[in-house]
Amino acid sequence: MNIVILAAGMGKRMRSEIPKVLHPLAGTPLVGHVIEVARALGPSRLIVIYGHGGSLVPDAFAGQDDLHWVRQELQLGTGHAVAQTIPYLDDSDTTLVLSGDVPLTRQTTLERLMAAAASSAMALLTVNLADPKGYGRILRSEGRITGIVEEKDATPEQRRIAEVYSGILVAPTASLKRWLGQLSNDNAQGEYYLTDVIGFAAGEGLLIGTAQPDAIWETLGVNSKTQLAELERIHQLDVARRLLEEGVTLMDPARLDVRGRLSCGSDVTIDVGCVFEGDVVLGNHVRIGAHCVIANAHIGEGTLVEPLCHIDRAIIGARAHIGPYARLRPGTDLGREVHIGNFVEIKNSQMADASKANHLSYVGDATVGERVNIGAGTITCNYDGASKHRTIIGDDVHIGSDTQLVAPVHVGAGATVGAGTTVWRDVPPGTLALNEKTQVNRTGWHRPQKPKK
């Protein structure tokens, strides 16, 4: 099967320099959603027609070698766009035409459409709308499709037709090529309409089948930022519904954003306002507090993430306690029962089981052993202005508050670092490290007083 995706339009109503099909829905460009569902159908050739924005659209998918890009130099209509692909279409296969700005069509719906095409000459994805304004109307005579009329060319009677064309069709490739050669731009728009091929097929007495989606929103396109926002909410509520059916507890399904893939174990609870990006896995009994942002992370069974945490490309072991207000940056790998508290930042570091950093600390480029306690205000000084260096902390180490560990440095197992210490050199196992200081207590000293008003 050939699949052709129409993605050349400008999208004037988006009021943006970005090509319409690159505007994101759930963190993925509109056309990216269409490409993903097209791939799932296993096409022999997947062609994307681009135009407005030049190379911006193909550049956004660089390295995806299964995509064949065809440029429509002049935007002269959907029929003209598909005609640009004629040299690349295999006549022995059928051709499925998709719209790059219709992002939410399901694979099952397209499979239903192809099944309808198998029992007829071609098939259209149609839908019945209470308000069909703006869509091409399906024309029928005694139940058989005779053609499609675009909104601007329709008579008042035709505009009352509720069944509309979604922009998605399946046709035999050899016939499609022939029909494309017969297109004319003698219409209100002065464009070559792909929809005219339906009239040609009907004129040859061919049976044209139809299929309809399970949900109307599968056929909705994006032509403005308002429509983009509406589809975003539709999509997110659909994701929330699926999570609820899988047993996830969502404190408010209307306040959830999944911008990638979220996989949840049993008895997972997610509070309001959370954003999940990329691939996120939540183990059994994980609880996510309100307003967390979690990207490309794996969170182990029984872990509690308190509100307002930011987690990016991190691995968290079972029964950990994170936050509130914690930030776990890329390369963070935490063991079981690790505690990361408020205003603690971890970057490119490993912390083994039962270690803790509960308050106001920065741990970067560090390897931390088991049962380590890192006091408030501790900093691993990992950057010398040119290179990053590593701090290694052994098992059962106690780091006092307000400590600076100047990397590269190694604190041996069982060592203690006194509060306020700057550690410049390695600390042997089992020793106490501190900077000698002299405390002076002065008698007779008076704190300055503010003048009375």
N, C-alpha and C positions, 0 to 999 in steps of 0.2 A: 504494500500500500504506500502510495505517495501521500505525504501530508504537507500542505502549504499553509503557512501562517501569514496573514496580512498584518504588517507592522510598519507601514510606510507613512502613515498619516501624521499631520502636524499637531492637531488638537488645539486649535486656536482658543477654545473656551477654557483650556487649562491655564491660560495666561502665564506661560512659562517658556523659557528657552530650552528646557529639557524636552526631548521627544516624549509624546504622551505615553507610549508603551513602556518607558523607563521609570515612570512614577511608581513608587512602591506601594504595594498592598501587603500587609502583614510582613513587612521587611524584605519582600521580593518584588522585582519589577513586574508590572502587569504581564508583559509578554513572557516573563520567566515562569509564571504559573501555567500559561498555555503550553510552553515548551515541555514542562514537566509532565502534564497529562498526555501530551502527544507522544512523548517517549514511552510512556506506560503502555501504549497501544502497539509498540514494536514495529514502527514503520521501516520500510526498506530505504526510504529517502525522506529526510525532514528538511524542508526548505522554508526559510524566513525571508520575506520581502521587506526591505527597508528602504527609506528614502529621506524623509525629513530628519535633519540632524546629522546627515552624512554618516560617518563611521562610528558615531557615538553608540548606536544600537549594537552592531557587531562587536565593537570593542568591549562592551559590557559583558560579553559572553566569550571572550577570548579563551582559547584552549579547549573549547568544547567541539571536538573534531567531527561529531556526528551532525553538526548543523551546516547546511549549505546556504550561503547568503546570496541573494539576488537583489540588485538595486533597481528601484523604479525611479529613474531620473526625473520624470515629470509626473506629478500626481494627477492622473487623468481618470481616476475612478477605479473601483474594485475589479472590474472586468479587465481593464488595462493592466492592473497590477498582476493578476493571475496569468495573463498572457505573457508576461516577462519570464515565466517559469517554463514555458512550453518546451524549450530545448532540453530541460532537465528531467522531464516527467517520463516515467516508464509506461508505455502504452499497455503493457500486459497487466498492470495493476490498476485498481481504482484510485481515485484522488479524493482525499478529505481536505476541505478548506475550512480553516479556523480563523477567528479574529483575534489579533493580538491585544485588543482592549476589552475582551470578554474573559475575565480571569478565573471564574468560579465554576466552569462547566466540569462535571464529574466524569470520570472514566466510564462508569456504568452507563451514563447517558449516551456517550459517544458509541459505546458498544451496542446499545439499543438501536442507535441510528444506523450503524453498519449492518445490523441484522435486517433492518427495514430495507436497506439498499440491496441486500442479497436476494430479496423476493420481488424487486421491481427494477426498473432501469436506473433510477437514481433515487435519492432520498434527501429530505430537508428536515432540519430541526426547527420545529415551530412551537409557538406557545400562544395561549389565549390570554389577552390582557384586558382588564377592565378599562384602561386608558391606553389605547394603542398609538397615541400620537408620536410621530417621528419614525415609526417603523414601516417597512414595506409590508403591504397586505397580501395575504394568500388569496388568489382568485380561484374559485372552483365552479365547475359546471356538472351538475348531477353527481356531486361528490368527488369528481376527479379534478386534480389541480390542472389549471390551464395557464397559470402564469403568476407573476408577482408584480405589483404596481408600487412604486415608491411614493412616499407621502406627498411630495411636491407635484407629482404627476397624477395623483388620484382624484377621482370625482368625489363630490360630497357623499354619495352613496357608498363608494368604495372605502372611504375613510371611516365608515361605521363598522367595517369588518373587524372583528375582535382577534381573529387568528393572524399572527404576524410571523414573519421570517426572522430567525435569530442571527442570520449571517453565516450559518454553518451548514454545509452540504457535503454529500458524497456523490460522485459521478464517475461513470466509466471514462477513463482518461482519453482514449482515442476520440470519443464523441465530444468530450469537453474541449479538446483542442479544436475540433471542427467548429463547434459553436462559438468559441472565442473569436475565431476568424470572421464570424458573421456580425459581430457587435457593431452598433452605431451609437454615436453620441447625440442623436437627435432627440433631446429631452430637456426638461427645465434646467437641469444642472450642467448640461453640455459635457457629460461624462459617459464613459463606457461602463455600464452597469453589469456586474456579474449576474444579477438577478434575471437579466434578459435571457440567459441560457435556459432557464426553466420554461419560458415561452417557446423557445425553439424545440425543446424536448417534447413538450405537450403537442406542438404542431406536427411532430412526426408520429403522433399517436402513442408515445411511450408512456408507460405507467410510472407515476412519480409517487413514491411513498413518503411517509412522514413519521417522525417520532417526537415525543414530547418529554421534557425533563421532569424529574420528581418535584423540583422547586423552581418557581419562576425566576428566582435570582440567579440560577445557573446561566441564564441567557442575557443577563443585564450587562451592558457595556459601560465604559467610563468616557465621558466627554467633558467633564468639569470637575473641579476640586470638590464640589458638593456631592456629586455622584461617587467620587472616589471615597469620600468619608462615609457615605451611606453603605457602600459595599464592604468597607473595612469593618463596620459594626456588624453587618450581616455575617461576614466570614467569622469574626471573633465569637459571635453568639453560637454559630454552628460548631466551632471548636469546643466551646464551653459545654454545649449539649452533649457532644461525644464524650468529653471527660466525665461529665456527670453520669452518663450511662455506664462508664467503666468503673464507677464507684468513687471517684475523686470528690471530695467535699470542697465546693467553691463558696466562699462566704457571700459573694455577689457575682453571678455569672456575667453581669453587664460590665463589670470592672476587671477585665482580664485581657491581656494582650499576649498572644503567642505568635512570635515572628520567626517561626522555624518549626521544629518538631519537639514536642514535649511528651515524654514517656513517663508514666507514673505507676508505681506499685500499688499495693492495697492500702487502704486507709490513709491516703495522703490528704492533707488539708492545706488549702491555699487561701490566704486572706486577700483583701481587696487591693486593687491598684498594682498588681505585680506584672512585670514584663519578662517574658522568656524569649531569648533570641538564640538562633542556631539550633544545635542539638543539646537538649537538656534531659537528663535522666534523674528522676527522683525515686529513691528506694521506698520500701514499705514503711509506713508510719512516719514519713517525713512531714514536718510542719513548716510552712513558709509564712512568715509574718507579712504584714501589710507593706506595700510600696517597696518591694525588693526588685532589683534588676539582676537577672541571672542569665548568663550567656555561655553556651558550650561548656556545661559543667555536669559533673556526676556527683550526686549527693547521696551518701549511704544511708542505710536503714536506721530509722529512729532519730535522725538528726533534726535539731530545731534551729531554724534560721530566724532570728528575731527581725523586727521591722527595720526597714530602711538600710538594708545591706546591698552592696554591689559586688557581684561574683562573676568573674570573667575567666574562662578557660582554666578552671580549677577542679581538683578532685578532693572530695571531703569524705572521710571515713564514717563508719557507723557511730551513732549516738554522740555525735559532736554537738557543740553548742556554739553558734555563731551569732555575734552582734549583741545588741543593736548597733547600727552605724558602723559596721565593719566593711572593709574593702579587701577582697581577695583578687589579686591580679594574676595575669597569665603565669603559668608555671608553678602555682601553689598546689601542694599535695599534702593533705592533712590526714593523719592516722585516725584511729578509733578514739573516741572520747576526748578529742582535742577541744579546748575552749579558746575561742577568739572573741574578745570582748569589744566594748564600745571604743570607736575611733582607733582601731588597730588596723594597720595595713600590712599585708603579706604579699611579697612579690618574688617569683622564681625561687621558692623555698620549700623545703620539706620539713614537716614537723611530725615526729613519731607519736605513738599512742600515749594518751593521757598527759600531753604537754599543754601548757597554758600561757596565753598572753592576753591578759584580761583588760588592760587599760592603756590607751594613748601611746602605743608603741609602733615602731616601724621595723619589720623584719624583711630584709631584702637580700637575695643571693646567699641564703643560709641553709645549712643542714642542721636540724635540731633533733636531738635524741629523744628518748622516752622520759616521761615524768619530769620534764623541765618546767620550771616556773620563771617566766620573764616578767619582771616588775614594770610598773607604770613608767612611761617616759623613756623606755629603752630604745636605742637606735643602733642598728647595724650600719656602720659607715662604710658603704660598699663601693663608693665611686671616688676615684682620686682625681677626677677631671679629665681623664683619658680612657681609663679601663675600669671594668667592674671586677671586684674581688670577693672571695667567699669567706664566710664565717662558719666555723664548725663548732657546734656545742654538743658535748657528750651527754649520756644519760644522767639523770638525777642531778643536774646542775641547777643552782638557784642564782638567778640574776637579780640583783637589787635594783630598786627604782633609780631612774635618772642615770642610767649607765650608757656609755658609748663604747661600742665594740668596733675598733678600727681594723677593718679587713686588709689583708688576709690575717686571720687570727684563729686559734684553736683553743677552746676552753675544754679541759679534760673532764672525764666523767666524775661526778660527785663533787666538783669544785663549787665554791661560793664566791660570787662577786659582790662586794659591798656596795651599798647605795652610793650614787654619785661618782662612781669610778669610771675613768677612761682607760680602757684596756688596749694597750699598744702592743703587747707581746703575748705569746702563748701562755696559758695558765695550766700548770700541771694538774693531773687528777688529784682530787681530794684536798686541794689547798684553798686558802682564802686569798683573794686578790682585792687589794684596795689601794687607793692613792693616799699616802700619809698626809694628814691635814692637822693643823693646830687650831683648836677652838679657843677664842678669847672671850671672856665674860667681863664687861666693864661695868663697874658700879658707879653710881652717881650720874648716869646718862639719862637724859630726858628726851622723849620723842617730841619732835617739832609739833606745835599746836597751830591750828588755823586761827587767824585773828577773828575775834568776835565782831559780829555786825551790829 
